[in-house]
Amino acid sequence: MSRFAPVTDEELVRARSDSAFRQKLLSQNMEVLLAGLTKLRKTPAANGPGAHQIREGVELAVRLAELIQGSAKPFRGG
């Protein structure tokens, strides 16, 4: 698996009109997020991020899962 690469404006435009691409993009980002959370969990507590940061990551993973499953509206920002 590769490191996180920010989504480009071009990818965002394509994702809005191409549901298969959007699904792939969300799935790839879910994989990266889960790998990051797994790495954080294995970090010793004294050197690690703490429960708050891990909880935020889990909340993001749940939100991504909802988007992948189609049960949530995409975030519009604001």
C-alpha positions as a Markdown table, in Angstrom:
| # | Residue | x | y | z |
|---|---|---|---|---|
| 1 | Met | 0.0 | 0.0 | 0.0 |
| 2 | Ser | 1.2 | 3.5 | -0.8 |
| 3 | Arg | 1.4 | 6.5 | 1.4 |
| 4 | Phe | -1.4 | 9.0 | 1.6 |
| 5 | Ala | -1.6 | 11.2 | -1.5 |
| 6 | Pro | -4.0 | 14.2 | -1.3 |
| 7 | Val | -6.9 | 14.1 | -3.7 |
| 8 | Thr | -6.5 | 16.5 | -6.6 |
| 9 | Asp | -9.1 | 18.9 | -7.9 |
| 10 | Glu | -9.3 | 16.9 | -11.1 |
| 11 | Glu | -10.0 | 13.7 | -9.1 |
| 12 | Leu | -12.7 | 15.5 | -7.1 |
| 13 | Val | -14.4 | 16.7 | -10.3 |
| 14 | Arg | -14.3 | 13.2 | -11.8 |
| 15 | Ala | -15.6 | 11.6 | -8.6 |
| 16 | Arg | -18.6 | 13.9 | -8.7 |
| 17 | Ser | -19.7 | 12.5 | -12.0 |
| 18 | Asp | -18.2 | 9.0 | -12.0 |
| 19 | Ser | -19.6 | 6.8 | -9.3 |
| 20 | Ala | -17.2 | 3.9 | -9.9 |
| 21 | Phe | -14.2 | 6.2 | -9.7 |
| 22 | Arg | -15.7 | 7.8 | -6.5 |
| 23 | Gln | -16.1 | 4.3 | -5.0 |
| 24 | Lys | -12.5 | 3.4 | -5.9 |
| 25 | Leu | -11.2 | 6.7 | -4.4 |
| 26 | Leu | -13.1 | 6.2 | -1.2 |
| 27 | Ser | -12.0 | 2.6 | -0.9 |
| 28 | Gln | -8.3 | 3.5 | -1.4 |
| 29 | Asn | -8.5 | 6.2 | 1.2 |
| 30 | Met | -10.2 | 3.9 | 3.6 |
| 31 | Glu | -7.3 | 1.4 | 3.2 |
| 32 | Val | -4.8 | 4.2 | 3.9 |
| 33 | Leu | -6.7 | 5.4 | 7.0 |
| 34 | Leu | -7.0 | 1.9 | 8.4 |
| 35 | Ala | -3.3 | 1.2 | 7.9 |
| 36 | Gly | -2.5 | 4.4 | 9.7 |
| 37 | Leu | -4.8 | 3.6 | 12.6 |
| 38 | Thr | -3.2 | 0.1 | 12.9 |
| 39 | Lys | 0.2 | 1.7 | 13.0 |
| 40 | Leu | -0.9 | 4.2 | 15.6 |
| 41 | Arg | -2.4 | 1.4 | 17.8 |
| 42 | Lys | 1.0 | -0.4 | 17.8 |
| 43 | Thr | 2.9 | 2.7 | 18.9 |
| 44 | Pro | 3.8 | 2.7 | 22.6 |
| 45 | Ala | 1.5 | 4.9 | 24.7 |
| 46 | Ala | 4.4 | 7.1 | 25.8 |
| 47 | Asn | 5.4 | 7.9 | 22.2 |
| 48 | Gly | 1.9 | 7.5 | 20.6 |
| 49 | Pro | -0.8 | 9.9 | 19.6 |
| 50 | Gly | -3.2 | 9.2 | 22.5 |
| 51 | Ala | -6.8 | 8.1 | 22.5 |
| 52 | His | -8.2 | 11.3 | 21.2 |
| 53 | Gln | -6.4 | 11.1 | 17.9 |
| 54 | Ile | -7.2 | 7.5 | 17.4 |
| 55 | Arg | -10.9 | 8.2 | 18.2 |
| 56 | Glu | -10.9 | 10.9 | 15.5 |
| 57 | Gly | -9.4 | 8.4 | 13.0 |
| 58 | Val | -12.0 | 5.9 | 13.8 |
| 59 | Glu | -14.8 | 8.5 | 13.3 |
| 60 | Leu | -13.3 | 9.3 | 9.9 |
| 61 | Ala | -13.2 | 5.6 | 9.1 |
| 62 | Val | -16.9 | 5.3 | 10.0 |
| 63 | Arg | -17.8 | 8.3 | 7.8 |
| 64 | Leu | -15.8 | 6.9 | 4.9 |
| 65 | Ala | -17.5 | 3.5 | 5.3 |
| 66 | Glu | -20.9 | 5.3 | 5.2 |
| 67 | Leu | -19.9 | 7.1 | 2.0 |
| 68 | Ile | -18.6 | 3.8 | 0.4 |
| 69 | Gln | -21.9 | 2.1 | 1.3 |
| 70 | Gly | -23.8 | 5.0 | -0.1 |
| 71 | Ser | -25.8 | 5.8 | 3.1 |
| 72 | Ala | -24.3 | 9.2 | 3.6 |
| 73 | Lys | -24.3 | 12.4 | 1.7 |
| 74 | Pro | -20.8 | 13.6 | 0.6 |
| 75 | Phe | -19.4 | 16.3 | 2.8 |
| 76 | Arg | -19.6 | 19.8 | 1.2 |
| 77 | Gly | -17.4 | 21.6 | 3.6 |
| 78 | Gly | -18.3 | 24.8 | 5.4 |
